[in-house]
Amino acid sequence: MAATRALEKARKAARIGDHVAAIAFYDKILKLEPDFASVITERAFSREAIGDLGGAQEDYHEAARLEPEQANAWSHVAWIEALRGGDLDQALADSEKAVDLGATVDAVSTRGFVRYRRGEYAQALADHDGLVRRYPRSASLLFMRGVVKRRLGQEAEGDIDIARAVKIDPSIEALWARRGVTP
């Protein structure tokens, strides 16, 4: 019962952007149930939100260890590795594992991001093209596809995607800039 109340409070805190409080609640839950993979993943999201990428990476690895057959677990491991600029070969292997387990939006977009970080722009574009066809109103996917197109010399097409993304979500460019991605 205490864990349920703490989880409700953690999720509410995260929803309103109070990630420090959310992490404190997640920590309480994990003291009671240390192998609660979804709570570990949620804490990782909050850690990432406050810039604790090392802590997020530890959590994502632990969640993948606990649930090795979950595509999104491996996708998150690959995501944070690429975001941190770490071992991009390992990030690609982890993202491929995620896609093999289930070609979720998360898994494919992460693989596209890893490929972007590796300078494999044609492959990154293929990943993002497929996703944008399925989700044409995703500001994040449109923005990344636009950035990748620009890296491939398709500046006009890239600018169109970026403009569409910003129209959908005016804060998308700032979000990606915090992640180290600019047009």
N, C-alpha and C positions, 0 to 999 in steps of 0.2 A: 504494500500500500504506500509506503514512504517513497519507494522508487517511482511509482506511478505519479504521485504528486510532484515529485522533483522533475520528472520528465515533462509534465505539463508546463511547469514553470520554466524549464530550460527552453522548450520550444517557443513559448510566449516571448521570452527574453530575446531569443534569436530572431524571431519574426519582427520584433520592433527595433532590431539592430543593436541590442545590448549584449554583445557577444561575450564580454567579460563575465557578466552575470550568468549567461548561458553555460559557459565553461565551468563555472563553479558548481552549477546544478548537475551538469554531466559528470563532473568528478565525484559528486556525492553518490550518484547512481552507480558509477563504476567501482566504487568502494564496496557496494553491496553485491554487484553483479559484474565482476571484472571481464567476463567474456561476452558482453552484450554488444555484438558487432555493430548493430545499427546505431547505438548510442555513441560508440567510438567514432563512427563515420560522421555523425552529426557534430560531435565535438571537433572533429577535423575541419568541417566546414567553418565553424566559428573561429577556430585557430587561424585558418587561412584568412578569414575576414578581418582579423586584427593584425595580420602581417606575421604571425608566428608560423612561418612556412616549415621550419624544422619540426615543430610540434605536430603540425598537420601531416607532414610526411610520416612521422612515427605512427600516428593514428591510422593513416591509410594503409600502411604496411601491416599493422596489427589486424585491421579489419579483413584484409586479403588473406592473412594467415588463418583467421577464424572461419572465413567463408571463401575458400579457394575456387569454388565453382560459380561465384557470382561475377558476372561480366563487369558490373559497375565498380566492384572492389578493385579489380586490376586497372580499370580505366582511371580511377582516382589515383592509384599509385603512379601510373604513367604521367598523369596530368601534373601532379605536384613535382615530379622529377624534372619534367620539361619546363615548368614554370620557374623552378629554381635554377635552371640552366645546368643541371647535373649531367648524369650519364645518359646521353640521348640514345645510345644504342640499347641500353637496358629499358629506357622509356618506350622505345619503339617495340621491343619484344613484349613488354607488358601490355602495350596498347593492342598489339596483334592478338595476344592471348585474350584480351577483353572482347575483341571483335569475333574471335573464334567461338567464344562462349555464348555470345549473343550480340548481334550487330545493332545494339541500341544506339540511340542518338548520342548518348554520352560517350560510348565506346568509339564510334566512328568520328565524332568531332574531336575527341582527344587524340586519336591517331592522326587526324588532319593537323592538329596543333603541333604534335611532335614532329611530323614531317615538315611543317613550316619551320620549326626551330632548327631542324637539320638542314634546311636549305633545299629540301626536296619539293619544290613548289608545284610541279606538275602533278605529283601524287597528292599533295595537300589539296590542290584544286579539285581533283577527282572526288576526294572525300567530301569536300564542302559543296560541290555542285550537286551531288546526290542528295545531300541533306537539305539544301535550299529548295530543290524540287519538291521534297516532301513537306518542308516547313518554310514556305516563302515569306512568312511574316516574322521569322526569328531574327531579331536585330543582331544578335551575337553571331549567328551563322552568316548573315549577309555581310556584316562588317569584316569578318575573317576572310570570307571569299573575296571581298573587295581588296583587302590588303594583299592577299596571295596573287590576285590578278595583276595588281600594280607591280609586284616583284617579278612577274613574268613579262612585264613590258606592256601589258594590256591596261594602260593607265585610264583611258576613257571608260572602259567597262568597269574597272575597279572603282573609279570615282562614282559611277552610277550606283553600284552596290552600297558603297559607304554612305552616300546621300540617302538612299532608301532606309538603311539601318538607323541613321540619325533621325530621320523623320519618324520612325517607329518608336525609337527610344533615344531622346536627346542626350542622355548620359552615357551612351554606349562607347563613344570614343574615349571618354575619361576612364571608364572601366578598363578598357583594353590598354590604355596608356599606363595605368597602374600595374598592369601585367607585363609591361615592357614591349607592347605591340603598338606601333604607330604606322599610319599610312605612309 
